[in-house]
Amino acid sequence: MANKTGKEIDILVDIEHDGPIPGEYSMVELGASVIWEPDIEPFHVIIQPLHDHYDLETQKFLDGVGLTREVARNGDLPLRAMERFDFWVNLHTGYGHDRPVFVHFGGKDWSFVDWYFWKFLAHNPFGVSACDLKSMTRGVLKCSWAQTSKSRMPKELRPTLPHTHHAHEDAMEHAERFRKLWDYEK
């Protein structure tokens, strides 16, 4: 299941959160997809908020996609959610045999996941860095930051999967975008 560069396993991670920074706000949904193995069941978990502090506008948006406070409160405790994600990452990387590479589509995904791993498990299986798909897009296309949005990308790079704002589905959509970008030739 290695990617095209060898013994690294590229994992696209997407989250939903209820505010701008980890700790002060909560990660309430986490999804992940093994980029080069799209038939592997993606990871998905709803996570209980750390506390009742949230950004009102962000929560209104989450409510609109069905991720209400009540839904989140019925999710996994943060410790359990991160244990499950750590197990899933290790399962797909051979328990240290291959190196997991955290890939995300801009935004706050890395900061929240890194903070949660260190807060609840005292380690991060991805190490200390991440690959940002928006930056990668900008480098491949030699375009402006604004042109890295899905609506402004060349049609052949746009994913066929919808963007639903459900973390596991968006992880699969972004993984499709990564595969297309990887093979893209102008």
LUMFI-879858 format. One record per residue (C-alpha): residue number from 0; x, y, z. Coordinates in nm, 4 decimals. Layout:
N
{NUM, {X, Y, Z}}
...
END
This chain:
186
{0, {0.0000, 0.0000, 0.0000}}
{1, {0.2941, 0.2343, -0.0413}}
{2, {0.2532, 0.5518, -0.2380}}
{3, {0.4445, 0.6248, -0.5529}}
{4, {0.7485, 0.7338, -0.3517}}
{5, {0.8102, 0.4110, -0.1619}}
{6, {0.7537, 0.3265, 0.2024}}
{7, {0.5408, 0.6252, 0.2896}}
{8, {0.1648, 0.5904, 0.3254}}
{9, {-0.0169, 0.9098, 0.2278}}
{10, {-0.3262, 0.9608, 0.4427}}
{11, {-0.5674, 1.2426, 0.3642}}
{12, {-0.7161, 1.3809, 0.6863}}
{13, {-1.0137, 1.6130, 0.7150}}
{14, {-1.1785, 1.7498, 1.0274}}
{15, {-1.4661, 1.9659, 1.1391}}
{16, {-1.4133, 2.1939, 1.4377}}
{17, {-1.6211, 2.4422, 1.6347}}
{18, {-1.3754, 2.7321, 1.6435}}
{19, {-1.0437, 2.8658, 1.5171}}
{20, {-0.7815, 2.7086, 1.7485}}
{21, {-0.7356, 2.3718, 1.9215}}
{22, {-0.7798, 2.3555, 2.2971}}
{23, {-0.9863, 2.6711, 2.3162}}
{24, {-1.2240, 2.5033, 2.0713}}
{25, {-1.2966, 2.1420, 1.9828}}
{26, {-1.2447, 1.9052, 1.6948}}
{27, {-1.5875, 1.7444, 1.6609}}
{28, {-1.5392, 1.5192, 1.3574}}
{29, {-1.2376, 1.3451, 1.2063}}
{30, {-1.2129, 1.1517, 0.8819}}
{31, {-0.9227, 0.9979, 0.6931}}
{32, {-0.8605, 0.8097, 0.3693}}
{33, {-0.5555, 0.6173, 0.2476}}
{34, {-0.4829, 0.8107, -0.0723}}
{35, {-0.3421, 0.5331, -0.2926}}
{36, {-0.5894, 0.2693, -0.1677}}
{37, {-0.9331, 0.4280, -0.2210}}
{38, {-1.1101, 0.0959, -0.1603}}
{39, {-0.9952, 0.0854, 0.2021}}
{40, {-1.2759, 0.1887, 0.4353}}
{41, {-1.2104, 0.5487, 0.5438}}
{42, {-1.1756, 0.6339, 0.9099}}
{43, {-1.4555, 0.8316, 1.0706}}
{44, {-1.5366, 0.9447, 1.4221}}
{45, {-1.7568, 1.2050, 1.5879}}
{46, {-1.5790, 1.3500, 1.8921}}
{47, {-1.7336, 1.4944, 2.2060}}
{48, {-1.6497, 1.8630, 2.2525}}
{49, {-1.3855, 1.9450, 2.5125}}
{50, {-1.6222, 2.1961, 2.6749}}
{51, {-1.9203, 2.4169, 2.5928}}
{52, {-1.7076, 2.6960, 2.4438}}
{53, {-1.7635, 2.7324, 2.0669}}
{54, {-1.7747, 2.9952, 1.7953}}
{55, {-2.1399, 3.0778, 1.7217}}
{56, {-2.0970, 3.1266, 1.3437}}
{57, {-1.8957, 2.8057, 1.3101}}
{58, {-2.1554, 2.6119, 1.5087}}
{59, {-2.4368, 2.7489, 1.2902}}
{60, {-2.2491, 2.6118, 0.9898}}
{61, {-2.2015, 2.2730, 1.1616}}
{62, {-2.5717, 2.2669, 1.2530}}
{63, {-2.6505, 2.3168, 0.8848}}
{64, {-2.4634, 1.9982, 0.7888}}
{65, {-2.6144, 1.7968, 1.0738}}
{66, {-2.3237, 1.8170, 1.3177}}
{67, {-2.5191, 1.9745, 1.6035}}
{68, {-2.3912, 2.0052, 1.9600}}
{69, {-2.6196, 1.7170, 2.0559}}
{70, {-2.4750, 1.4923, 1.7838}}
{71, {-2.1206, 1.5823, 1.8930}}
{72, {-2.1992, 1.5239, 2.2632}}
{73, {-2.3001, 1.1679, 2.1718}}
{74, {-1.9657, 1.1047, 1.9984}}
{75, {-1.6556, 0.9342, 2.1333}}
{76, {-1.4609, 1.0877, 2.4183}}
{77, {-1.1529, 1.2643, 2.2749}}
{78, {-0.9131, 1.0063, 2.4249}}
{79, {-1.1073, 0.7171, 2.2733}}
{80, {-1.1360, 0.8943, 1.9349}}
{81, {-0.7603, 0.9510, 1.9173}}
{82, {-0.6866, 0.5940, 2.0290}}
{83, {-0.9098, 0.4681, 1.7492}}
{84, {-0.7440, 0.6962, 1.4924}}
{85, {-0.3945, 0.5979, 1.6110}}
{86, {-0.4904, 0.2300, 1.5745}}
{87, {-0.6314, 0.2908, 1.2224}}
{88, {-0.3165, 0.4789, 1.1119}}
{89, {-0.0924, 0.2041, 1.2496}}
{90, {-0.3066, -0.0673, 1.0934}}
{91, {-0.2567, 0.0842, 0.7482}}
{92, {0.1135, 0.1577, 0.7939}}
{93, {0.2198, -0.1799, 0.9287}}
{94, {0.2750, -0.0677, 1.2896}}
{95, {0.5892, 0.1314, 1.2165}}
{96, {0.6911, -0.0547, 0.9007}}
{97, {0.5848, 0.2320, 0.6730}}
{98, {0.5793, 0.6041, 0.7519}}
{99, {0.2380, 0.7729, 0.7578}}
{100, {0.2271, 1.1095, 0.5806}}
{101, {-0.0454, 1.3492, 0.6955}}
{102, {-0.2027, 1.5232, 0.3953}}
{103, {-0.4726, 1.7882, 0.4282}}
{104, {-0.6415, 2.0522, 0.2169}}
{105, {-0.5259, 2.3724, 0.3842}}
{106, {-0.7038, 2.4985, 0.6883}}
{107, {-0.6733, 2.3867, 1.0456}}
{108, {-0.6724, 2.0079, 1.0085}}
{109, {-0.3057, 1.9565, 1.1039}}
{110, {-0.3095, 2.1917, 1.4032}}
{111, {-0.6157, 2.0275, 1.5585}}
{112, {-0.5092, 1.6671, 1.4957}}
{113, {-0.1536, 1.7310, 1.6157}}
{114, {-0.2802, 1.9039, 1.9302}}
{115, {-0.5306, 1.6220, 2.0035}}
{116, {-0.2692, 1.3496, 1.9543}}
{117, {-0.0245, 1.5182, 2.1917}}
{118, {-0.2918, 1.6152, 2.4442}}
{119, {-0.4527, 1.2730, 2.4673}}
{120, {-0.1865, 1.0201, 2.3580}}
{121, {0.1432, 1.2061, 2.4175}}
{122, {0.2599, 1.1267, 2.0638}}
{123, {0.1624, 1.1836, 1.7009}}
{124, {0.2091, 0.8872, 1.4621}}
{125, {0.2552, 1.1334, 1.1751}}
{126, {0.5580, 1.2994, 1.3335}}
{127, {0.6072, 1.6747, 1.3229}}
{128, {0.4981, 1.7792, 0.9741}}
{129, {0.2215, 1.7612, 0.7179}}
{130, {0.1686, 1.7949, 0.3442}}
{131, {-0.0726, 2.0697, 0.2429}}
{132, {-0.2654, 1.9923, -0.0756}}
{133, {-0.3335, 2.3599, -0.1506}}
{134, {0.0403, 2.4363, -0.1447}}
{135, {0.1086, 2.1314, -0.3575}}
{136, {-0.1559, 2.2494, -0.6056}}
{137, {0.0017, 2.5921, -0.6223}}
{138, {0.3433, 2.4409, -0.6912}}
{139, {0.2245, 2.2014, -0.9627}}
{140, {0.0047, 2.4552, -1.1412}}
{141, {0.2331, 2.7528, -1.0730}}
{142, {-0.0741, 2.9557, -0.9879}}
{143, {-0.1971, 3.2022, -0.7287}}
{144, {-0.3324, 3.0875, -0.3920}}
{145, {-0.6844, 3.1866, -0.5020}}
{146, {-0.6559, 2.9547, -0.8030}}
{147, {-0.6096, 2.6519, -0.5771}}
{148, {-0.9807, 2.6458, -0.4908}}
{149, {-1.1790, 2.3644, -0.6491}}
{150, {-1.3918, 2.5979, -0.8606}}
{151, {-1.0851, 2.7611, -1.0197}}
{152, {-0.8808, 2.4460, -1.0864}}
{153, {-0.8585, 2.2883, -1.4313}}
{154, {-1.1588, 2.0590, -1.4852}}
{155, {-0.9387, 1.7499, -1.5159}}
{156, {-0.8168, 1.8064, -1.1599}}
{157, {-1.1574, 1.8530, -1.0002}}
{158, {-1.2776, 1.5560, -0.7987}}
{159, {-1.5903, 1.3701, -0.9010}}
{160, {-1.6834, 1.3067, -0.5373}}
{161, {-1.8944, 1.5769, -0.3706}}
{162, {-1.7740, 1.8029, -0.0903}}
{163, {-2.0279, 1.7332, 0.1863}}
{164, {-1.8598, 1.8811, 0.4968}}
{165, {-1.8626, 1.5341, 0.6517}}
{166, {-1.5003, 1.4634, 0.7378}}
{167, {-1.4684, 1.1076, 0.6034}}
{168, {-1.6426, 1.1947, 0.2755}}
{169, {-1.4356, 1.5101, 0.2308}}
{170, {-1.1190, 1.3091, 0.3028}}
{171, {-1.2100, 1.0770, 0.0148}}
{172, {-1.2844, 1.3757, -0.2111}}
{173, {-0.9516, 1.5430, -0.1310}}
{174, {-0.7678, 1.2107, -0.1761}}
{175, {-0.9136, 1.1911, -0.5270}}
{176, {-0.7891, 1.5450, -0.5921}}
{177, {-0.4416, 1.4476, -0.4656}}
{178, {-0.4240, 1.1457, -0.7012}}
{179, {-0.5277, 1.3596, -0.9984}}
{180, {-0.2776, 1.6301, -0.9098}}
{181, {0.0036, 1.3772, -0.8601}}
{182, {-0.0407, 1.2486, -1.2175}}
{183, {-0.1128, 1.5867, -1.3723}}
{184, {0.0968, 1.7044, -1.6642}}
{185, {0.0380, 2.0460, -1.8171}}
END
